[in-house]
Amino acid sequence: MKLGVSERLAIACGITSKGPCRSSKTKGINIALGNDYLASQGLVSLRDIWINIHYGK
């Protein structure tokens, strides 16, 4: 909830029986752990790396 997810979505993400791979595609996880948040944590985007390699930017 500290990352901007509503209480209802946070509960739904917490009680799911889905595994991590399937859970990563849910709305609540994508709101909380969006690309901006992951970049702020120092993670790189594989998409950006591929574009740089492919197009030579």
Helices and strands as residue ranges (DSSP letters): H 7-14, H 20-23, H 27-32, H 35-40, H 46-55
